[in-house]
């Protein structure tokens, strides 16, 4: 995930914490005296007691609120004024009304040392009036305050703030006395003490205070807390830290989705905080992030500085219809219905009998994603109502649930068997057939489709296709239909031409339709699409790093040319090195990674030496794949840092697009630096 010698954020600190733990163990072996971090028990009892299952009425729906870490880390801007400002914005911007309650402090709120009585001391520079005053301010607005510490001797930051190991009961008492309502309990510097023991001790300490405090277990899924923590905490992290990137979000999504059976009221899978608004993803990707966290019944903890947030960010975070999916009292986490070809259907059972259905497009190009009412668990019915939770519109459907979903987009729907379905206009599906890859000044034909999915007919149907300024878009067949019955399609051929000299790259197209329902309601719909201007590949053999890319996504930092991936700004990598061999040409990436190139059906072969870069020492597990259009043409299986470079060759004859894909080996993306050394294309 993060590069230890370039990062000072929490994950780096975790690795430093591991090194510190190893150092303590070595010191102990050498006979040096060390303070024993004995787990505290109530001084009055000093006997082991059985821990009853949690039944305290807390977190019956996933907690919603704010945490400062993703936007501020330990920077000076994290202070009392920021926390109070966030509480103000919760009220002013309608977030409180949408359901957000917790305003949570993360690491760095305390001084590095306890006082002479062993108590935690709030940093007077950050919190001059103390934590109690902040809690009182937050409570006065009808909100709740959260705080952070670690189940170790120190927290995760390299500055060495005090953790709670050995101080559980006294720290819990301080938190309760300050009016804390939520505790995030991390995993650094844990001295190798059994995780279940450490987290249960803090559970008992919190309970002993008599104050209702939501308990968030943050041990990164290392000990499978979903298998044992339902009677320990109210939520538990299932993965390592999220970062503000598409690949990180996607990796965490895939790790959290299979854990649905373990979630429910009062005990939630936590795939980490939201990155919405932090700038590393597009608004389309952030809507997917928010939709998918909601359909997974995940805690919704805002991770952006709301004082700087855009209108689009507030629109995403404040979408009450999407929040209602997350907060449904039945407490079901959504489950995967299908995922072939990156076309994900995730369905969540709701208390009113409806289903929330996420149509999620993992790929870098628009795709049609379809399912049926029966497949997502709804009973047989004459018709259904279908509510689009981002468009805020309701339609009727005969049972098909389908949409053309933009690259990295999500259509989130709420579908139910509803006897009043006929009062709604019919749903229509918009699509575009044909290759969206075209050369400047060369006309291409794209076929737009409008299909009636409803039980009732769509009447007086019309369609338009709009392109960028200066492009020529002309219809070559009819653009209207008197009516479309259930399942019928209006197909329109469009001649699309990009002007001569148009630079290579992606350009937006918008397909729109208008129609009337049988009751006379006028309906409009549109779908944003993408066309790419491309150039033919050169003849002969070329290094892929020297060719233009159609698209690229990467786990950390940009894809690097001729160096390893340094995780931060472009050019911060090192010489590509696998198994001691240094390569001068190639691509340095970080899982999850996906790079596409236009080959125009004119090339025959891709070759590369692949492996985990040596800079990761013994860390990193990845798998390399080469895709020719929609077919996987070559793959390596899982590779580790201990393995030498693997020669990989793929026959791509006749392929229009080639993709170089690196997956995470199934264990998350930590340290997954992957090299496509000497990657070449033969045409």
Residue pairs with C-beta under 8 A, 6 or more apart in sequence:
1 11
1 240
1 241
1 243
1 248
1 555
1 556
1 668
1 669
1 670
1 671
1 672
2 9
2 11
2 12
2 241
2 243
2 556
2 567
2 670
3 12
3 556
3 566
3 567
3 568
4 12
4 15
4 16
6 566
6 567
6 568
6 572
7 567
8 158
9 73
10 69
10 73
10 107
10 156
10 157
10 241
11 240
11 241
11 670
12 158
13 155
13 156
13 157
13 158
13 188
14 156
14 187
14 188
16 158
17 152
17 154
17 156
17 188
17 189
20 154
20 189
21 189
21 190
21 191
21 192
24 34
24 191
25 192
27 34
28 34
36 166
37 152
37 153
37 165
37 166
37 191
37 193
38 166
39 165
39 166
39 168
39 193
39 197
39 198
39 201
40 166
40 167
40 168
40 169
40 170
40 201
40 205
41 47
41 48
41 169
41 201
41 204
42 169
42 204
42 208
43 169
49 204
51 200
51 203
51 204
51 231
51 232
52 231
53 230
53 231
54 203
54 230
54 231
54 232
54 233
54 234
54 266
54 267
55 266
56 207
56 212
56 266
57 212
57 266
58 212
58 213
58 214
58 234
58 266
59 214
59 234
59 235
59 265
59 266
59 267
59 268
60 265
60 266
60 329
60 331
61 265
61 326
61 327
61 328
61 329
61 331
62 235
62 268
62 297
62 298
62 299
62 300
62 326
62 327
63 101
63 102
63 182
63 214
63 216
63 234
63 235
63 268
63 299
63 300
63 301
64 99
64 100
64 101
64 102
64 299
64 300
64 301
64 323
64 326
64 327
65 100
65 101
65 102
65 103
65 104
65 143
65 144
65 146
65 182
65 300
65 301
65 302
66 86
66 90
66 100
66 102
66 103
66 104
66 301
66 302
66 303
66 306
67 104
67 105
67 106
67 146
67 184
67 273
67 301
67 302
67 303
68 78
68 82
68 83
68 86
68 104
68 105
68 106
68 305
69 106
69 107
69 273
69 303
70 242
70 244
70 273
70 274
70 275
70 278
70 303
70 304
71 278
71 303
71 304
71 305
72 78
72 82
72 305
73 108
74 107
74 108
74 157
74 159
76 126
77 305
78 105
78 106
78 108
78 109
78 126
79 125
79 126
79 127
80 126
80 127
80 128
80 129
80 133
80 134
82 305
82 307
83 103
83 105
83 134
83 138
84 134
84 137
84 138
85 306
85 307
86 103
86 306
86 307
87 103
87 137
87 138
87 141
87 143
88 141
89 95
89 306
89 307
90 96
90 100
90 103
90 141
90 143
90 306
91 141
91 142
93 306
93 314
93 318
94 318
95 302
95 306
95 314
95 317
95 318
96 141
96 142
96 143
98 317
98 318
98 319
98 320
98 323
99 320
99 323
99 327
100 300
100 302
100 317
101 143
101 144
102 143
102 144
102 145
102 146
102 181
102 182
102 214
102 301
103 138
103 143
103 144
103 145
103 146
104 145
104 146
104 147
104 148
104 182
104 184
104 301
105 131
105 134
105 145
105 146
105 147
105 148
106 148
106 184
107 148
107 155
107 156
107 157
107 161
107 186
108 123
108 126
108 157
108 159
108 161
109 122
109 123
109 126
109 127
109 131
109 147
109 148
110 120
110 121
110 122
110 123
110 161
110 162
111 121
111 122
111 123
111 124
111 161
112 159
112 160
112 161
112 162
113 121
113 162
114 120
114 121
114 162
114 167
115 121
118 167
118 170
119 170
119 174
120 149
120 162
120 171
120 174
122 130
122 131
127 133
127 134
130 178
131 145
131 147
131 178
131 180
132 177
132 178
132 179
134 145
135 145
135 178
135 179
135 180
136 179
138 144
138 145
139 145
139 179
144 181
144 182
145 178
145 179
145 180
145 181
145 182
146 180
146 181
146 182
146 183
146 184
146 214
146 216
147 175
147 178
147 180
147 182
147 183
147 184
148 155
148 183
148 184
148 185
148 186
149 155
149 162
149 163
149 164
149 171
149 183
149 184
149 185
149 186
150 156
150 163
150 164
150 165
150 185
150 186
150 187
150 188
150 189
150 190
151 163
151 164
151 165
151 185
151 186
151 187
151 190
151 193
151 195
151 198
151 199
151 202
151 219
152 163
152 164
152 165
152 186
152 187
152 188
152 189
152 190
152 191
152 198
153 162
153 163
153 165
153 166
153 189
153 191
154 160
154 161
154 162
154 163
154 188
154 189
155 161
155 162
155 163
155 186
155 188
155 189
156 186
156 187
156 188
156 189
163 186
163 188
163 189
164 171
164 172
164 185
164 202
165 189
165 190
165 191
165 193
165 198
168 201
168 202
168 204
168 205
169 205
169 208
171 205
172 183
172 202
172 205
172 206
172 208
172 209
172 213
173 205
173 209
175 183
175 206
175 209
175 211
175 213
176 206
176 209
176 210
176 211
176 213
180 211
180 213
181 212
181 213
181 214
182 213
182 214
182 216
183 202
183 206
183 213
183 214
183 215
183 216
184 216
184 218
185 199
185 202
185 215
185 216
185 217
185 218
185 233
186 218
186 219
187 195
187 218
187 219
187 220
187 222
190 198
195 219
195 222
195 223
195 225
196 223
196 228
196 232
199 217
199 219
199 225
199 229
199 232
199 233
200 232
202 215
203 215
203 232
203 233
206 213
206 215
214 234
214 235
215 232
215 233
215 234
215 235
216 233
216 234
216 235
216 236
216 237
216 270
216 299
217 225
217 229
217 232
217 233
217 235
217 236
217 237
218 236
218 237
218 270
219 225
219 236
219 237
220 237
220 239
220 240
220 241
221 236
221 237
221 238
221 239
221 240
221 255
225 232
225 233
225 236
225 237
225 238
226 236
226 238
226 259
226 262
226 263
226 269
227 262
229 236
229 267
230 262
230 267
233 267
234 266
234 267
234 268
235 267
235 268
235 269
235 270
235 299
236 267
236 268
236 269
236 270
237 270
237 271
237 272
238 252
238 255
238 256
238 259
238 269
238 270
238 271
239 251
239 252
239 255
239 256
239 271
239 272
239 668
240 668
240 669
240 670
241 272
242 248
242 249
242 252
242 271
242 272
242 273
242 275
243 275
243 280
243 555
243 556
244 275
244 278
244 279
244 280
244 281
245 280
245 281
245 553
245 554
245 555
245 556
246 280
246 281
246 285
246 408
246 553
247 553
247 554
247 555
247 556
247 590
247 591
247 592
247 593
247 669
248 555
248 556
248 669
249 275
249 281
249 285
249 288
249 289
250 362
250 592
251 555
251 591
251 592
251 664
251 668
251 669
252 271
252 272
252 668
253 271
253 292
253 296
255 271
255 668
256 269
256 271
256 296
256 298
257 296
257 334
257 335
257 336
257 346
258 336
259 269
259 333
260 269
260 296
260 332
260 333
260 334
260 335
262 269
263 269
263 296
263 297
263 331
263 332
263 333
264 331
264 332
264 333
265 329
265 331
268 297
268 298
268 299
269 296
269 297
269 298
269 333
270 298
270 299
271 293
271 296
271 298
273 299
273 301
273 302
273 303
274 289
274 290
274 293
274 300
274 301
274 302
274 303
274 304
274 317
275 281
275 286
275 289
275 303
275 304
276 286
276 289
276 290
276 302
276 303
276 304
276 313
276 316
276 317
277 286
277 302
277 303
277 304
277 309
277 310
277 313
277 316
277 317
278 303
278 304
281 289
282 408
283 312
283 316
284 406
284 407
284 408
284 409
285 408
286 313
286 316
287 316
287 390
287 409
287 410
288 360
288 408
288 409
288 410
290 300
290 316
290 317
290 319
290 322
291 322
291 358
291 360
291 389
291 390
291 410
291 412
292 346
292 358
292 360
292 410
293 300
293 326
294 300
294 322
294 323
294 325
294 326
294 356
294 412
295 325
295 326
295 334
295 346
295 347
295 348
295 356
295 358
295 412
296 333
296 334
296 346
296 348
297 326
297 328
297 331
297 332
297 333
297 334
297 348
298 326
300 323
300 326
302 317
304 313
309 317
319 389
319 390
321 387
321 389
321 392
321 414
322 389
322 390
322 412
325 348
325 350
325 356
325 389
325 412
325 414
328 348
328 350
328 351
328 356
329 351
330 349
330 350
330 351
332 348
332 349
332 350
333 348
334 346
334 347
334 348
334 356
334 358
335 346
335 347
335 348
336 344
336 345
336 346
337 345
337 346
337 347
337 371
337 375
337 376
338 344
338 345
338 371
339 345
339 362
341 363
341 367
341 630
342 361
342 362
342 363
342 367
343 359
343 360
343 361
343 362
343 363
343 367
343 368
343 369
343 405
344 358
344 359
344 360
344 361
344 362
344 369
345 357
345 358
345 359
345 360
345 369
345 371
345 375
345 376
346 357
346 358
346 360
347 355
347 356
347 357
347 358
347 371
347 376
347 377
348 355
348 356
348 357
348 358
349 355
349 377
350 356
350 414
352 416
353 416
353 417
354 378
354 414
354 415
354 416
355 373
355 376
355 377
355 378
355 414
355 415
355 416
356 389
356 412
356 413
356 414
357 371
357 376
357 401
357 412
357 413
357 414
357 415
358 410
358 411
358 412
358 413
359 369
359 370
359 371
359 401
359 402
359 403
359 405
359 410
359 411
359 412
359 413
360 369
360 405
360 409
360 410
361 367
361 369
361 405
361 406
361 407
361 408
361 409
361 410
362 408
363 407
363 408
364 407
364 408
364 550
364 551
364 553
364 594
364 596
365 407
365 436
365 530
366 404
366 405
366 406
366 407
366 432
366 436
366 527
366 529
366 530
367 404
367 405
368 402
368 403
368 404
368 405
368 429
368 431
369 402
369 403
369 404
369 405
369 411
370 400
370 401
370 402
370 403
371 401
371 402
372 399
372 400
372 401
373 381
373 384
373 397
373 399
373 400
373 401
373 415
373 417
374 380
374 399
376 401
376 415
378 384
378 415
378 416
378 417
379 417
380 417
381 399
381 417
381 418
381 421
382 421
382 455
383 396
383 397
383 398
383 399
383 418
383 421
383 422
383 454
383 455
384 396
384 397
384 398
384 399
384 415
384 416
384 417
384 418
384 421
385 394
385 395
385 396
385 397
385 415
385 416
385 418
385 420
385 421
385 424
386 394
386 395
386 396
386 397
386 401
386 413
386 414
386 415
386 427
387 393
387 394
387 395
387 413
387 414
387 415
388 394
388 395
388 411
388 412
388 413
389 412
389 413
389 414
390 411
390 412
394 424
395 424
395 425
395 426
395 427
395 453
395 454
396 421
396 422
396 424
396 425
396 426
396 427
396 454
396 455
396 456
397 415
397 421
397 426
397 427
397 453
397 454
397 455
398 453
398 454
398 455
398 486
398 487
400 429
400 453
401 413
401 415
401 453
402 429
402 453
403 411
403 429
403 430
403 527
404 429
404 430
404 431
404 432
404 527
404 529
405 411
406 527
406 528
406 529
406 530
407 530
407 551
421 455
422 455
422 456
423 519
424 517
425 454
425 456
425 458
425 515
425 516
425 517
425 519
425 521
425 523
426 452
426 453
426 454
426 455
426 456
426 457
426 458
426 486
426 517
427 452
427 453
427 454
428 450
428 451
428 452
428 453
428 454
428 458
428 461
428 484
428 513
428 515
428 523
428 525
429 449
429 450
429 451
429 453
430 448
430 449
430 450
430 511
430 512
430 513
430 525
430 526
430 527
431 448
431 449
431 451
431 511
431 527
432 446
432 447
432 448
432 449
432 465
432 509
432 511
432 527
432 529
433 446
433 447
433 448
433 449
434 444
434 445
434 446
434 447
435 444
435 656
436 446
436 509
436 529
436 530
436 531
436 532
437 531
437 532
437 534
437 550
437 598
437 656
437 657
438 444
438 496
438 497
438 498
438 531
438 532
438 533
438 534
439 498
439 533
439 534
439 535
439 536
440 498
440 499
440 500
440 501
440 502
440 533
441 497
441 498
441 499
441 500
441 501
442 497
443 472
443 495
443 496
443 497
444 495
444 496
444 497
445 476
445 493
445 494
445 495
445 496
446 465
446 493
446 494
446 496
446 531
447 491
447 492
447 493
447 494
448 463
448 465
448 491
448 492
448 494
448 511
449 489
449 490
449 491
449 492
450 458
450 461
450 463
450 481
450 484
450 489
450 490
450 513
450 515
451 484
451 487
451 488
451 489
451 490
452 458
452 484
452 485
452 486
452 487
452 488
452 489
453 486
453 487
454 486
455 486
456 486
456 517
456 518
457 483
457 484
457 485
457 486
457 518
458 483
458 484
458 515
458 516
458 517
458 523
459 482
459 483
459 515
459 516
459 517
459 518
460 480
460 482
460 483
460 514
460 515
460 516
461 480
461 481
461 482
461 483
461 484
461 490
461 513
461 514
461 515
462 479
462 480
462 513
462 514
462 515
463 479
463 480
463 490
463 492
463 511
463 512
463 513
464 479
464 511
464 512
464 513
465 473
465 475
465 492
465 494
465 496
465 509
465 510
465 511
465 512
466 473
466 509
466 510
466 512
467 473
467 496
467 507
467 508
467 509
467 531
468 498
468 507
468 508
470 499
471 496
471 497
471 498
471 499
471 507
472 495
472 496
472 497
472 499
473 494
473 495
473 496
473 497
473 509
474 494
474 495
475 492
475 493
475 494
475 495
476 493
476 494
476 495
477 491
477 492
477 493
478 490
478 492
479 492
480 490
481 490
484 490
484 515
496 509
496 531
498 507
498 531
498 533
502 533
503 533
504 532
504 533
504 534
504 535
504 548
505 532
505 533
506 530
506 531
506 532
506 550
506 551
507 530
507 531
507 532
507 533
508 528
508 529
508 530
508 531
509 528
509 529
509 530
509 531
510 526
510 527
510 528
510 529
511 526
511 527
511 529
512 524
512 525
512 526
513 524
513 525
513 526
514 522
514 523
514 524
515 522
515 523
516 522
516 523
517 523
532 550
532 598
534 550
534 598
534 600
535 548
535 598
536 598
536 600
536 602
537 547
537 597
537 598
537 599
537 600
537 602
537 603
537 681
537 683
538 547
538 683
539 602
539 683
540 682
540 683
541 680
541 681
541 682
541 683
542 680
542 681
542 683
543 585
543 586
543 678
543 679
543 680
543 681
544 587
544 597
544 606
544 608
544 660
544 676
544 679
544 680
544 681
545 561
545 562
545 585
545 586
545 587
545 676
545 679
546 561
547 597
547 681
548 597
548 598
549 559
549 595
549 596
549 597
550 596
550 597
550 598
550 657
551 594
551 595
551 596
552 558
552 559
552 593
552 594
552 595
552 596
553 592
553 593
553 594
553 595
554 565
554 589
554 590
554 592
554 593
555 589
555 590
555 591
555 592
555 593
555 664
555 669
555 672
556 565
556 567
556 568
556 590
556 669
557 565
557 566
557 567
557 568
557 569
557 570
557 572
557 590
558 569
558 570
559 565
559 587
559 588
559 589
559 593
559 595
560 566
560 570
560 571
560 573
560 587
560 588
560 589
561 587
561 588
562 576
562 584
562 585
562 586
562 588
563 571
563 573
563 574
563 575
563 576
563 588
564 573
564 574
564 575
564 576
564 577
564 588
564 613
564 615
564 673
564 675
565 573
565 588
565 589
565 590
565 613
565 673
565 674
566 572
566 573
566 574
566 588
567 590
573 588
574 613
574 615
575 582
575 583
575 584
576 582
576 583
576 584
576 585
576 586
576 588
576 613
576 675
576 677
577 583
577 613
577 614
577 615
577 675
578 609
578 610
578 611
578 612
578 613
578 614
578 644
578 645
578 675
578 677
579 611
579 614
579 643
579 644
579 645
580 614
581 609
581 644
581 645
581 677
583 609
583 675
583 677
583 678
585 677
585 678
585 679
586 608
586 609
586 675
586 676
586 677
586 678
586 679
587 595
587 660
587 675
587 676
587 679
588 613
588 673
588 674
588 675
588 676
589 595
589 660
589 662
589 673
589 674
589 675
589 676
590 662
590 669
590 672
590 673
590 674
591 622
591 662
591 663
591 664
591 665
591 669
591 672
591 674
592 662
592 663
592 664
592 669
593 660
593 661
593 662
593 674
594 659
594 660
594 661
594 662
595 659
595 660
595 661
596 657
596 658
596 659
596 660
597 657
597 658
597 659
597 660
597 681
598 656
598 657
599 652
599 655
599 656
599 657
599 658
599 681
599 683
600 656
601 654
601 655
601 656
602 683
603 652
603 653
603 655
603 658
603 681
603 682
603 683
604 651
604 652
604 653
604 682
604 683
605 649
605 650
605 651
605 652
605 653
605 681
605 682
606 626
606 633
606 634
606 649
606 650
606 652
606 658
606 660
606 679
606 680
606 681
606 682
607 647
607 648
607 649
607 650
607 678
607 679
607 680
607 682
608 624
608 647
608 648
608 660
608 676
608 677
608 678
608 679
608 680
609 645
609 646
609 647
609 648
609 675
609 677
609 678
610 624
610 636
610 639
610 645
610 646
610 648
610 674
610 675
610 676
610 677
611 639
611 641
611 643
611 644
611 645
611 646
611 674
611 675
611 677
612 620
612 621
612 622
612 639
612 640
612 641
612 643
612 672
612 673
612 674
612 675
613 620
613 673
613 674
613 675
614 641
615 673
616 641
616 671
616 673
617 641
618 641
618 642
619 641
619 670
619 671
620 640
620 641
620 670
620 671
620 672
620 673
620 674
621 638
621 639
621 640
621 664
621 665
621 666
621 667
621 672
622 638
622 639
622 662
622 663
622 664
622 665
622 672
622 674
623 635
623 636
623 637
623 638
623 639
623 662
623 663
623 664
623 665
624 635
624 636
624 639
624 646
624 648
624 660
624 661
624 662
624 674
624 676
625 632
625 634
625 635
625 636
625 659
625 660
625 661
625 662
625 663
626 632
626 633
626 634
626 635
626 648
626 650
626 652
626 658
626 659
626 660
626 661
627 633
627 658
627 659
627 661
628 650
628 651
628 652
628 654
628 655
628 657
628 658
629 655
629 656
629 657
633 650
633 651
633 652
633 655
634 648
634 649
634 650
636 646
636 648
638 665
638 666
639 646
639 665
640 665
645 677
650 658
652 658
658 681
660 676
660 679
662 672
662 674
664 672
665 672
